[in-house]
């Protein structure tokens, strides 16, 4: 069996913790620094000795091992002697014609091979985890427009058929770590310094109403209309003074299209209704400002590839389709 030097470096984790069990390696994961802190006596020289030992043992020859390693035979011999001295045990029986393992050498070789095979298997599991499969949890505000969100998720599912997404709609700012949330879409930047927020953009807010509603109330001033017939105002995510009110963007738009009052909504959400003549824009007596939108995630050192894929896709999709 052939091993690269990288495999021996990974195997050092196992040898450093000794035989306390394989599970120690999985618990430590790839925290090499943590291992090195408690095992400072291990050096790269130790690893090269192990590497050389396995080559000699598997080839049954110092000369063949030196050829495989592209090293002088004297260097190979010196490394084996140093390893035997460090372990305080003879690993090989040597004569002029052949090299064979002692009982101790055979046992040591077996443990070395098992450790490296185990770590290669563990690394393969981590590597497999990098494939874009598995599940994701995404939280969005209740007021998030459904159609743009549905379009985003449908396109994401088409690109990544092996990724499942659970969408949690809530206005509660869930704890991304405690609630096992991978990604959040939020209307404000989080105050938590442990979270990273990428701004998707912002959209201007205007007042809208149906032409029929404005016609039937043409005798009222705009101030009076806003005071008595405002269905929804998103700056504070609260409804105002209309007979029917809501805290949902799209339902507010539907109510306005059905002549129930005035809504303050993002311009991007109302473009289609404006183009179809279902809504008209109302000049506001006050500046409604803009609504920002952020994609938020935990500032982990190593984001899982599936999480990174969702974040990047949200940013990419928003640039093309505007999900606000």
N, C-alpha and C positions, 0 to 999 in steps of 0.2 A: 504494500500500500504506500502510495507517495503522498507526502505532506509538504506544503509550502511553509516558508518561515513564518508567514502570517498565522498559520494554524498553530504553530508552536507558541507564538505570542499569546494567542487566545487561550491555549492550553495552560499557560502560566497561571491564569486565574484559578484553575482547578488545583494545580500543584501548590500555589500559595496558600490556599485554605486547607490543603491537605486532604485527609480522608473523612473530614467531618460530615460530608455527604454531598451528593450531587445537587440536592435542593439548594444548597448555599449559593451555587453558581446562578441558579435561576433567580434567587432572591436579589442577588447583587446586579443581575442583568449585565449591562455593559459599563458599570461604574468602576472602571479600571483604577481611577484615582483613589477610590475608597479602599480597594484591595491593596494598592501600593502603600497607603498610609500605614497599614498594619503589618506589612510584609516588606520592609525596606531593605532587607538583606538579599532579596532576589535581584539579579542583574540580567542584562542581555547575554552575558557570558554563560549564565546558567542555562538559558534557553538554547544557545548554540550547542552547548554540550549535549543536551537532550536530543536535539536535532541530529547531531553527529552520531550519538549512540544508536538511535533507531536505524540510521542508514547502514551502519556497520552490522548491526544485528540482522537486518532484513537481507542484506547482501552477502553476509557471511564472509566478508573480506574487507580489510582496511584499504586495500588498493582500489577495489570497486567503489567503496564509499567515497574515497578521495576523488575518483573520477566523476561520480554523480554530483558531488558537491563543488567540483572544480577547485579543489584545495590540494596542497601538497600532502603526501602521506604522513609526513612528520607532524603537520598541524592536526590531522585527524587523530593520530596517536596521542598527541599532547592533550587534546580535549578529552579523550577517553580516560587518560590517567588522572586528569584534574577532576573529572566526574567521580571516578572511583575514590579518589581522596576525599572529596566532599561528602560522599555517601558512606565512606569508611567501609566499603565492601568491594570485592572483586567481581566484576560483571562478565568478564570473558576468560575462557581458557585459550591460551595462545601457544601455538607451536609454529614451526617453520613452514608448514604446509596449509594449515587451516585455523580458523577462529571459530570457537563455539561458545555459546552462552553458559555461564554457570547457572545453578538453580536460582540464585539470587538475581542474576541477570535476566533469566527467563521471566521471573515474577515481575521485575521492574519493567521489562518491555511490555508485558501484558497490561500493566496498569497505565503505562504511557499511551499505548494504543487505545485503551478504553477511554481514557480522559479526552484524547483528541477526537475520537469518534463521537463521544458524547457532546463535545462542544461544537463540532461540525453540525451535529443534529440540531442542537439548540440554535445555532446561527441560522440554519435553514428555516427554522420556525419563525425567527424574526424576519428573515428575508421574505418568507411566504406572507407574513403579515403586511409587508409593503405592497403586495398586490392589492389592487383597488377592489376589495370585496369586504363585506361586513355590513354593519349598521351605523347610522348616524342619528343624533338627536339635535333637532333645530328648533329654537324657540323664536316666535315672532309676536308682535303685539296683536291683540284682538282686532284692532282697527286696521291692520295691514290689508290693503286691497287684495281681494281674493284672486281676481283674474291674472294680474301680473305675477303673483306668487305661484299660482297654478301653472302658468306658462314656464316659469323658471324651473320648477320641480319636474315638470314633464320633460323638459329639454335635458335636465341633469340625468334623469332616469334613462333617457335614450342614449346618452353618451356613456353612462356607467351602469350597465344593466345588472351588475352584481352588487351594487350598493343599495341598501334599503334606507329610507329616510323617514323618521318619525317626527312629525311637526307638532309642537306644543304651542298652542295659542293662548297667551296669557298676558295681562298687563302687569303682572308681578315680575319684578326684576329678579329672576331666579339666580341662585348661586351656581355658576357654571360648573364648578368642581363638585360641590355637595350634591347637586341635582343631576350630575352626570350629563351635562349639556355640552355638546361639541361646539356648536356655533349659535350665535344669537344675532338677530336683526333688530336694531333698536333705534328709536327716534332721538336719542340723546347719548352723548359720550359718557361712558361709565366713570364714576369717581374712583373706582378700585384700581390702584396702580398695578395690580397683578393681572389686569386684563389689557388686551391690545384691541384697539378700535381702528378700523380702516373706514374712512369716510367714503361713502358711495357717492354722495352729492347732496344737493339740497334743492328743494322746489318751492317756488313762490306760491303763496296762498291768496286766493281771491274769493269774493262772494259771488254766488251763482243762484239763479232761480229760473223757473220755467217762464217762457214768454206769456203764457196764459195767466200765471200767478201775478206777474207784473202788470198785465193789462187789467186784471180784476181789482188790483189795489193801486191803480195809477194816481188816485187822489192823495195817497199817503206819502209823506217824506221818507227818504231813505233811512233817516235816523229812527223814525217811528216803525218802519218795517223791520229793522234790525232789532228794535226793542221788543217787538211783539210777535215776530214770526221767524226767529232764528232757530233752525233745527239743530245745527251742529257747529261748534267752533273748536277746531282741533288744537289750538295753542295750549289750552288747558285740558284738552280731552274731556270736555263736558258739554252737555247740551244746554240750550238757553231757553227761549220763551215760546216756541211754537206749541201748538196743541199736541202734536206728535213729535217726540224727540228721540235721539239715539246717540250712542257713542261709537258707532261703526261708520267708517268712511263710505263704504259702498251702499249701505242701506240709507245713509243720509242723502247720497246722490239720487237714489231711487225715489225717496220721498220728495225731493225737490223736483225731479222730472214729473212726478205725479201731482205737482202744484200744491204741495203742503207747506211750503215756506222757503226760506233762504238758508243756504249752507255756505260755510267757509271751508273750502277744500283745496288740495294741491292742484295746481294748474294741469299737471300731467295726467291726473285722474279724470279730468273733465274735458279733455281735448276732443274725444269722439262725440260726446254729447253736444259740445259746442258746434262741431262741424255738421252735425245732423239737425241742428236747430232745436234740440230738446232743452237746452239751457242757454241762458245769456249771462254775460258777465256784468256785474253791478259795480259801479265805482264806489269804493268804500270811503267813509269819512275818516278812517284810521288806517295806518299802515299795518297790515297783517303779518308782514315779515316773511320768513322762509321756514320750512321744515327740513332739518337735516336727517340723514339716514346713515347708520353705521352698521358694519358687520363686525361683531365682537367675538373674541375667542380668548381662551386662556393663554397666558404668555409662557407656555411650556417650552423648554429648550428644544425638544424634538417633537414637532407636531406629527401625528400619525398621517401618513400619506393620504388616507381617505378624507381626513379633516381638511388638509391642505387643498385637496381637489375640490371640496365643496366651497371653501372660501374663495379660491381663485375663480371658480365657475360663477359664483354670485357676482363678483366684481366684473368679470367678462360679460356676463349676461346683462347686467345693469347698464353697462356702457352702450350696448346695442339696443336694448328694449326699454330701459327705464322702468324699474319696478316700484317707484315711489307712488 
